[in-house]
């Protein structure tokens, strides 16, 4: 399970120590580096006020893109500079602290979701996507080239792969399958080409009504999503369609936040049953809330350990 530490994400050393502390506490099967989400857009002028409180998210104060004229101004970023460079430095520290046997993946958003995050909101980006295709694609090319290079640098810095996340732009509420084939897939695959050969690349398809079934052929070793959401494909369904490792099974919004450890255990056992415990990593369907009770995490851990030979 992975989570935000909002009060420790503002600089390299604090982020690295938060990730190392979390891993040493729980000994997860892989380390999903969970940086501040804003690192993807800060280099293009997005600004945020960061919190010193563990449960308080950063607040955005400057939005770089207000209309189609702003998109052609985006230029490729240098991966070793600014917020991207901070992430590379954090990866090096995490690798040094945890040693060569830890499996580490860096979180990267898809180019489509990054361009969307440069805009005022999802509705504003949706209008650009459908009304200004040419400039949107120019922006996607810039972002793709930036993060293709960044992904390679992540591997050089010590990561074993990337956790490529669609965020809000892998669900039917925001985008159709046809639109994703045009504005998502080509750019996602370019980013993944940059980390080709890595040991452990993960595609994470976020939210409800997601497009996972259209993305099963992505060149990754593992698929992560929330199969407990009724509008998403279930574990058994996806297990029958792919030989990739499946990651998920625990409801991070209700079950893991709730008062019942028995519910957590039941859900974990159901996930193991759906997959036979093979080619499967028990996990939350997305980033867990910082206030998730430790008793619930331990309940899931107990089932995991019980299932291991």
C-alpha positions as CSV (number, residue, x, y, z in Angstrom):
1,X,0.0,0.0,0.0
2,X,1.2,3.5,-0.8
3,X,0.1,6.9,0.5
4,X,0.9,10.6,0.6
5,X,2.9,12.3,3.3
6,X,1.8,15.8,2.5
7,X,4.0,17.4,5.2
8,X,7.1,15.6,3.9
9,X,6.8,15.9,0.1
10,X,8.1,19.4,-0.4
11,X,11.7,18.6,-0.8
12,X,14.1,15.8,-1.8
13,X,15.3,14.7,1.6
14,X,11.9,14.7,3.3
15,X,10.2,12.7,0.5
16,X,13.0,10.1,0.4
17,X,12.9,9.6,4.2
18,X,9.1,9.3,4.2
19,X,9.3,6.6,1.5
20,X,12.1,4.8,3.3
21,X,10.4,5.0,6.7
22,X,7.1,3.6,5.2
23,X,8.9,0.7,3.6
24,X,10.9,-0.2,6.7
25,X,7.8,-0.2,8.7
26,X,5.8,-2.5,6.5
27,X,8.3,-4.3,4.2
28,X,6.1,-4.1,1.1
29,X,6.8,-6.3,-1.8
30,X,7.6,-3.2,-3.9
31,X,8.2,0.4,-3.1
32,X,5.8,2.7,-5.0
33,X,7.4,6.1,-4.6
34,X,4.4,8.4,-3.9
35,X,5.6,12.0,-4.6
36,X,3.6,15.2,-4.6
37,X,1.4,14.9,-7.6
38,X,2.3,18.5,-8.6
39,X,5.8,17.6,-9.5
40,X,4.6,16.8,-13.0
41,X,3.5,20.3,-13.8
42,X,5.6,22.6,-11.7
43,X,8.2,23.0,-14.4
44,X,5.6,24.5,-16.7
45,X,4.6,27.2,-14.3
46,X,2.1,25.6,-12.0
47,X,2.5,26.8,-8.4
48,X,1.3,25.4,-5.1
49,X,1.4,26.1,-1.4
50,X,2.5,23.1,0.5
51,X,1.2,22.1,3.9
52,X,3.0,21.3,7.1
53,X,0.1,19.1,8.1
54,X,0.1,15.4,7.4
55,X,-3.5,15.3,6.2
56,X,-3.7,18.5,4.3
57,X,-3.2,18.5,0.5
58,X,-1.2,21.2,-1.3
59,X,-3.3,24.1,-2.7
60,X,-2.7,25.3,-6.2
61,X,-2.2,29.1,-6.6
62,X,-1.2,29.4,-10.3
63,X,-2.6,27.6,-13.3
64,X,-0.4,27.8,-16.4
65,X,-3.0,27.1,-19.2
66,X,-6.1,29.2,-19.6
67,X,-6.8,28.7,-23.3
68,X,-5.5,27.3,-26.6
69,X,-2.9,30.1,-27.0
70,X,-1.0,28.9,-23.9
71,X,-0.4,25.3,-25.1
72,X,2.1,26.1,-27.9
73,X,4.3,27.9,-25.4
74,X,5.1,24.7,-23.6
75,X,8.7,23.6,-24.1
76,X,10.4,20.3,-23.2
77,X,11.9,20.3,-19.7
78,X,15.3,19.0,-18.7
79,X,14.8,15.9,-16.5
80,X,17.7,16.7,-14.2
81,X,16.4,20.2,-13.3
82,X,13.7,21.6,-11.1
83,X,11.0,19.4,-9.6
84,X,12.0,16.5,-11.9
85,X,15.6,16.7,-10.8
86,X,14.4,16.6,-7.1
87,X,12.6,13.3,-7.9
88,X,15.7,11.8,-9.4
89,X,17.7,12.9,-6.3
90,X,15.1,11.3,-4.0
91,X,15.2,8.1,-6.0
92,X,19.0,7.9,-5.5
93,X,18.6,8.4,-1.7
94,X,15.8,5.8,-1.5
95,X,17.9,3.3,-3.4
96,X,21.0,4.0,-1.2
97,X,18.9,3.6,2.0
98,X,17.0,0.4,1.0
99,X,19.8,-1.4,-0.9
100,X,19.9,-3.2,-4.2
101,X,17.2,-5.8,-3.3
102,X,14.3,-3.4,-2.9
103,X,12.0,-3.2,-5.9
104,X,11.3,0.5,-6.5
105,X,9.0,2.2,-9.0
106,X,8.5,5.9,-9.6
107,X,5.1,7.4,-10.2
108,X,4.6,9.1,-13.6
109,X,1.3,10.4,-14.8
110,X,0.3,9.8,-18.4
111,X,0.9,12.8,-20.8
112,X,-2.8,13.3,-21.3
113,X,-3.4,13.7,-17.5
114,X,-0.4,16.0,-17.2
115,X,-1.7,18.3,-19.9
116,X,-5.1,18.3,-18.2
117,X,-3.4,19.2,-14.9
118,X,-2.0,22.3,-16.5
119,X,-5.5,23.6,-17.2
120,X,-8.0,25.1,-14.8
121,X,-10.1,22.0,-14.4
122,X,-11.2,18.8,-16.3
123,X,-14.1,20.6,-18.0
124,X,-11.8,23.3,-19.4
125,X,-9.4,20.7,-20.7
126,X,-12.2,18.6,-22.2
127,X,-13.3,21.6,-24.3
128,X,-9.7,22.1,-25.5
129,X,-9.4,18.4,-26.3
130,X,-12.4,18.4,-28.5
131,X,-12.1,21.9,-30.0
132,X,-8.4,22.5,-30.3
133,X,-7.0,19.1,-31.3
134,X,-3.9,20.5,-33.1
135,X,-2.5,22.5,-30.1
136,X,-3.5,19.8,-27.6
137,X,-1.4,17.3,-29.6
138,X,1.5,19.7,-29.7
139,X,1.4,20.0,-25.9
140,X,1.1,16.2,-25.6
141,X,4.2,15.8,-27.8
142,X,6.2,18.2,-25.5
143,X,5.0,16.5,-22.3
144,X,5.7,13.0,-23.8
145,X,9.2,13.8,-24.8
146,X,9.9,15.3,-21.4
147,X,8.7,12.3,-19.5
148,X,10.1,9.7,-21.9
149,X,13.5,11.2,-21.0
150,X,12.6,11.5,-17.3
151,X,11.6,7.8,-17.2
152,X,15.0,6.8,-18.5
153,X,16.7,9.0,-15.9
154,X,14.6,7.4,-13.2
155,X,16.0,4.0,-14.1
156,X,19.5,5.4,-14.0
157,X,18.8,6.9,-10.6
158,X,17.9,3.5,-9.2
159,X,14.2,2.8,-10.1
160,X,13.3,-0.7,-11.3
161,X,10.4,0.7,-13.3
162,X,7.6,3.3,-13.4
163,X,4.0,3.4,-12.1
164,X,2.2,5.0,-15.1
165,X,-1.1,6.5,-13.8
166,X,-4.0,7.7,-15.9
167,X,-5.5,9.8,-13.0
168,X,-8.8,11.4,-14.1
169,X,-8.2,10.7,-17.8
170,X,-8.6,7.0,-18.0
171,X,-12.3,6.9,-17.2
172,X,-15.4,7.1,-19.4
173,X,-16.8,10.1,-17.6
174,X,-14.0,12.2,-19.1
175,X,-13.0,10.5,-22.3
176,X,-14.3,7.9,-24.8
177,X,-12.3,4.8,-25.9
178,X,-12.0,6.4,-29.4
179,X,-10.6,9.6,-27.9
180,X,-8.2,7.7,-25.7
181,X,-6.9,5.9,-28.8
182,X,-6.1,9.3,-30.3
183,X,-5.0,11.4,-27.4
184,X,-3.8,8.8,-24.8
185,X,-2.4,5.5,-26.2
186,X,0.2,6.8,-28.6
187,X,1.8,9.1,-26.0
188,X,1.6,6.5,-23.2
189,X,3.4,4.0,-25.4
190,X,6.1,6.5,-26.1
191,X,6.7,7.1,-22.4
192,X,6.8,3.3,-21.9
193,X,9.3,3.0,-24.8
194,X,11.6,5.1,-22.7
195,X,11.6,2.6,-19.9
196,X,11.6,-0.5,-22.1
197,X,13.6,-3.3,-20.5
198,X,12.9,-2.2,-17.0
199,X,12.2,-5.0,-14.5
200,X,8.8,-3.8,-13.2
201,X,6.7,-1.3,-15.1
202,X,3.1,-0.9,-13.9
203,X,0.0,0.6,-15.6
204,X,-2.4,2.1,-13.1
205,X,-5.8,2.9,-14.5
206,X,-7.6,5.2,-12.0
207,X,-11.1,5.8,-10.9
208,X,-14.5,4.3,-11.7
209,X,-15.8,3.4,-15.2
210,X,-12.2,3.0,-16.2
211,X,-10.8,2.0,-19.6
212,X,-8.6,-0.9,-18.3
213,X,-10.0,-3.5,-20.8
214,X,-8.8,-1.3,-23.7
215,X,-5.3,-1.1,-22.3
216,X,-4.5,-4.7,-21.4
217,X,-1.9,-4.9,-24.2
218,X,0.3,-2.2,-22.8
219,X,4.0,-3.3,-22.6
220,X,4.1,-3.5,-18.8
221,X,4.6,-6.3,-16.3
222,X,1.7,-5.4,-14.1
223,X,-1.8,-3.8,-14.0
224,X,-3.1,-1.8,-11.1
225,X,-6.7,-0.6,-10.7
226,X,-9.7,-0.7,-8.3
227,X,-11.6,-4.0,-9.0
228,X,-13.8,-3.4,-6.0
229,X,-15.5,-0.5,-7.9
230,X,-18.7,-2.0,-9.5
231,X,-18.2,-0.1,-12.7
232,X,-14.7,-1.5,-13.2
233,X,-13.7,-4.9,-14.5
234,X,-13.2,-7.4,-11.6
235,X,-10.1,-9.4,-10.7
236,X,-11.5,-12.6,-12.1
237,X,-12.5,-11.0,-15.4
238,X,-9.1,-9.4,-16.0
239,X,-7.2,-12.5,-14.8
240,X,-8.8,-14.5,-17.6
241,X,-7.7,-12.0,-20.2
242,X,-4.0,-11.4,-19.4
243,X,-0.9,-13.0,-18.1
244,X,0.3,-9.8,-16.5
245,X,0.6,-9.5,-12.7
246,X,-2.6,-8.0,-11.2
247,X,-2.4,-5.5,-8.4
248,X,-5.4,-4.5,-6.3
249,X,-8.3,-6.1,-4.5
250,X,-8.8,-3.8,-1.5
251,X,-11.3,-0.9,-1.4
252,X,-9.3,2.1,-0.3
253,X,-12.3,4.4,0.0
254,X,-14.6,2.3,2.3
255,X,-13.2,-1.0,3.5
256,X,-9.8,0.2,4.4
257,X,-11.2,3.4,6.0
258,X,-13.9,1.5,7.9
259,X,-14.1,0.1,11.4
260,X,-14.1,-3.6,10.5
261,X,-10.9,-5.6,10.3
262,X,-13.1,-8.6,9.4
263,X,-14.4,-6.8,6.3
264,X,-10.8,-6.1,5.3
265,X,-9.8,-9.8,5.8
266,X,-12.9,-11.0,3.9
267,X,-12.1,-8.7,0.9
268,X,-8.5,-9.8,0.9
269,X,-9.5,-13.4,0.9
270,X,-11.9,-12.9,-1.9
271,X,-9.2,-11.3,-4.0
272,X,-6.9,-14.2,-3.4
273,X,-9.7,-16.6,-4.3
274,X,-10.4,-14.8,-7.6
275,X,-6.8,-15.2,-8.7
276,X,-5.7,-18.3,-6.9
277,X,-3.0,-16.1,-5.4
278,X,-0.9,-16.5,-8.5
279,X,0.2,-13.6,-10.7
280,X,-1.3,-11.3,-8.1
281,X,-0.2,-8.7,-5.6
282,X,-2.8,-7.8,-2.9
283,X,-3.0,-4.1,-2.7
284,X,-5.3,-1.1,-2.3
285,X,-7.0,0.0,-5.6
286,X,-5.3,3.4,-5.4
287,X,-3.4,5.6,-3.0
288,X,-4.7,4.9,0.5
289,X,-5.8,7.8,2.7
290,X,-3.3,9.0,5.3
291,X,-5.9,8.4,8.0
292,X,-6.3,4.7,7.1
293,X,-6.3,2.8,10.4
294,X,-3.1,0.7,10.9
295,X,-5.3,-2.0,12.3
296,X,-6.9,-2.4,8.8
297,X,-3.5,-2.5,7.1
298,X,-2.4,-5.2,9.6
299,X,-5.6,-7.2,8.9
300,X,-4.7,-7.3,5.2
301,X,-1.1,-8.1,6.0
302,X,-2.3,-11.1,8.1
303,X,-4.2,-12.5,5.1
304,X,-1.2,-12.0,2.8
305,X,1.2,-13.8,5.2
306,X,-1.4,-16.6,5.7
307,X,-1.5,-17.1,1.9
308,X,2.2,-17.3,1.4
309,X,3.9,-20.7,1.4
